[in-house]
Amino acid sequence: MTVVDSKTDEVVAVIPTGGTGAGRIAVSPNGAMAASTHSGSGDVALIDTASRKVVASVPLDVLI
């Protein structure tokens, strides 16, 4: 996941999410967490936005 400063359009961080086939990203209403889907590896990475680190990876077959 690439983090871009919206004021300068500069890349400020690249967060390795561990999956393949990154698809969509959702951010929690308070901005504290983000989720990145991976269709290739079949999981969702949960990212702490303050630390810019993956805190969990959830296999999609667990959700079905």
ROSE-4610 file (N, C-alpha, C; in Angstrom, 1 decimal, always signed):
// ROSE-4610
residu = [M/M/M/T/T/T/V/V/V/V/V/V/D/D/D/S/S/S/K/K/K/T/T/T/D/D/D/E/E/E/V/V/V/V/V/V/A/A/A/V/V/V/I/I/I/P/P/P/T/T/T/G/G/G/G/G/G/T/T/T/G/G/G/A/A/A/G/G/G/R/R/R/I/I/I/A/A/A/V/V/V/S/S/S/P/P/P/N/N/N/G/G/G/A/A/A/M/M/M/A/A/A/A/A/A/S/S/S/T/T/T/H/H/H/S/S/S/G/G/G/S/S/S/G/G/G/D/D/D/V/V/V/A/A/A/L/L/L/I/I/I/D/D/D/T/T/T/A/A/A/S/S/S/R/R/R/K/K/K/V/V/V/V/V/V/A/A/A/S/S/S/V/V/V/P/P/P/L/L/L/D/D/D/V/V/V/L/L/L/I/I/I]
num = [1/1/1/2/2/2/3/3/3/4/4/4/5/5/5/6/6/6/7/7/7/8/8/8/9/9/9/10/10/10/11/11/11/12/12/12/13/13/13/14/14/14/15/15/15/16/16/16/17/17/17/18/18/18/19/19/19/20/20/20/21/21/21/22/22/22/23/23/23/24/24/24/25/25/25/26/26/26/27/27/27/28/28/28/29/29/29/30/30/30/31/31/31/32/32/32/33/33/33/34/34/34/35/35/35/36/36/36/37/37/37/38/38/38/39/39/39/40/40/40/41/41/41/42/42/42/43/43/43/44/44/44/45/45/45/46/46/46/47/47/47/48/48/48/49/49/49/50/50/50/51/51/51/52/52/52/53/53/53/54/54/54/55/55/55/56/56/56/57/57/57/58/58/58/59/59/59/60/60/60/61/61/61/62/62/62/63/63/63/64/64/64]
x = [+0.9/+0.0/+0.9/+0.6/+1.4/+0.6/+1.3/+0.7/+1.2/+0.2/+0.5/+0.0/+0.9/+0.5/-0.4/-1.7/-2.7/-2.4/-1.6/-1.3/-0.1/+0.8/+2.0/+2.1/+1.2/+1.2/+2.5/+3.2/+4.4/+4.2/+4.9/+4.8/+5.5/+4.8/+5.4/+5.8/+5.2/+5.4/+4.9/+5.6/+5.1/+4.9/+3.7/+3.5/+3.3/+4.3/+4.1/+3.0/+2.0/+0.8/+0.8/+1.8/+2.0/+1.2/+0.2/-0.6/-0.3/-0.9/-0.8/-2.1/-2.1/-3.3/-4.1/-3.4/-4.1/-5.3/-6.4/-7.6/-8.1/-8.8/-9.5/-8.9/-9.1/-8.6/-9.8/-10.1/-11.1/-10.4/-10.9/-10.3/-11.5/-11.2/-12.2/-12.7/-13.9/-14.4/-13.4/-12.8/-11.9/-10.5/-10.2/-8.9/-7.8/-8.2/-7.2/-6.8/-7.6/-7.3/-7.7/-7.0/-7.3/-7.3/-8.0/-8.1/-7.7/-6.9/-6.5/-6.8/-7.7/-8.0/-7.0/-6.8/-5.8/-6.5/-6.9/-7.6/-6.7/-5.4/-4.4/-4.1/-4.0/-3.6/-4.9/-6.0/-7.3/-7.3/-6.8/-6.9/-7.1/-7.3/-7.5/-6.4/-5.6/-4.6/-5.3/-5.1/-5.6/-4.4/-4.4/-3.3/-3.6/-2.7/-2.8/-2.2/-3.0/-2.5/-1.5/-1.5/-0.6/+0.8/+0.9/+2.3/+2.6/+1.6/+1.8/+2.3/+1.7/+2.1/+0.9/+1.0/+0.0/-0.1/-1.3/-1.6/-2.3/-2.9/-3.5/-3.7/-3.7/-4.1/-5.1/-6.3/-7.4/-7.7/-7.6/-7.9/-9.4/-9.7/-11.1/-12.0/-11.4/-12.2/-12.7/-12.1/-12.7/-13.9/-14.1/-15.2/-16.4/-16.2/-17.3/-18.1]
y = [-1.2/+0.0/+1.2/+2.2/+3.4/+4.5/+5.3/+6.4/+7.7/+8.5/+9.7/+10.9/+11.9/+13.2/+13.9/+14.2/+14.7/+16.2/+16.9/+18.3/+18.4/+17.5/+17.6/+16.6/+15.6/+14.4/+13.6/+13.7/+13.0/+11.7/+10.6/+9.3/+9.5/+9.2/+9.4/+8.0/+7.0/+5.6/+4.6/+3.4/+2.2/+1.2/+0.6/-0.3/-1.7/-2.6/-4.0/-4.7/-5.1/-5.7/-7.2/-7.8/-9.3/-10.1/-9.5/-10.3/-10.1/-10.8/-10.6/-10.3/-9.5/-9.1/-8.1/-7.1/-6.0/-5.4/-5.3/-4.8/-3.5/-3.6/-2.4/-2.0/-0.8/-0.3/+0.4/+0.1/+0.8/+1.4/+2.6/+3.2/+3.4/+3.1/+3.2/+4.7/+4.9/+6.3/+7.2/+6.7/+7.6/+7.6/+6.9/+6.9/+6.1/+5.4/+4.6/+3.3/+2.7/+1.4/+1.5/+0.7/+0.5/-1.0/-1.4/-2.8/-2.8/-3.8/-4.0/-5.4/-5.5/-6.9/-7.4/-8.7/-9.4/-10.5/-10.4/-11.4/-12.6/-12.3/-13.3/-14.3/-13.8/-14.6/-14.9/-14.3/-14.6/-14.2/-12.9/-12.5/-11.0/-10.5/-9.0/-8.7/-7.6/-7.1/-6.0/-6.0/-4.9/-4.1/-2.8/-1.9/-0.8/-0.7/+0.4/+1.6/+2.7/+3.8/+4.7/+4.7/+5.5/+4.9/+3.6/+2.9/+2.5/+2.5/+2.1/+0.7/-0.2/-1.6/-2.5/-3.6/-4.6/-5.2/-5.2/-5.8/-7.1/-7.5/-8.8/-9.1/-10.3/-10.8/-11.9/-11.6/-12.5/-13.3/-14.6/-15.4/-15.2/-15.0/-14.8/-16.1/-17.3/-18.4/-18.5/-17.7/-17.6/-16.8/-15.9/-15.0/-15.6/-16.7/-17.3/-18.3]
z = [+0.0/+0.0/+0.0/-0.8/-0.9/-0.3/+0.6/+1.3/+0.6/+0.2/-0.5/+0.3/+0.4/+1.1/+0.1/+0.5/-0.4/-0.8/+0.0/-0.2/-1.2/-1.2/-2.0/-3.1/-3.0/-4.0/-3.9/-2.8/-2.7/-1.9/-2.3/-1.6/-0.2/+0.9/+2.2/+2.8/+2.3/+2.9/+1.9/+2.0/+1.3/+2.4/+2.5/+3.6/+2.9/+3.2/+2.7/+3.4/+2.6/+3.2/+3.2/+2.5/+2.6/+1.7/+1.0/+0.1/-1.3/-2.2/-3.6/-4.3/-5.3/-6.0/-5.2/-4.7/-4.0/-4.8/-4.1/-4.8/-4.3/-3.2/-2.7/-1.3/-0.9/+0.4/+1.0/+2.3/+3.1/+4.3/+4.7/+5.9/+6.9/+8.2/+9.2/+9.3/+9.8/+9.9/+10.7/+11.8/+12.6/+12.0/+10.9/+10.3/+11.0/+12.0/+12.8/+12.1/+11.3/+10.7/+9.2/+8.4/+7.0/+6.7/+5.7/+5.3/+3.8/+3.4/+2.0/+1.6/+0.6/+0.1/-0.9/-0.9/-1.8/-2.4/-3.7/-4.4/-4.7/-5.0/-5.3/-4.2/-3.0/-1.8/-1.0/-1.3/-0.6/+0.8/+1.1/+2.5/+2.5/+3.7/+4.0/+5.0/+4.7/+5.7/+6.4/+7.8/+8.6/+9.0/+8.7/+8.9/+10.0/+11.0/+11.9/+11.2/+11.0/+10.2/+10.9/+12.2/+12.9/+12.8/+13.0/+12.9/+11.5/+10.6/+9.3/+9.2/+10.0/+10.1/+10.0/+9.4/+9.3/+10.7/+11.3/+12.6/+12.6/+11.4/+11.3/+9.8/+9.5/+8.1/+8.3/+7.7/+7.8/+6.5/+6.5/+5.3/+5.0/+3.7/+3.3/+3.6/+3.6/+3.8/+5.2/+6.1/+7.5/+7.5/+6.6/+6.6/+5.8/+5.1/+4.3/+5.1]
